[in-house]
């Protein structure tokens, strides 16, 4: 059985995290400035960091492909 454990992501402290979404092996966070950070396993491209990035240990800013995208929560 898996246990849920909440951990503070210290690399996002002070960045103004507005929303967080978690998948099976990856996480995405929208910051208050509208930027998107992802981390975890990206074997299927879930991280949005390019085809050669299979994992990100720390929150990494998604830099491409978000032009004109607007999120509402």
Secondary structure, DSSP 8 states (H G I E B T S, - for coil): ---------GGGTTS-EEEEEE-SSEEEEEETTS-EEEEEE-TTSTT-S-TT--EEEEEEE--SS-TT-----
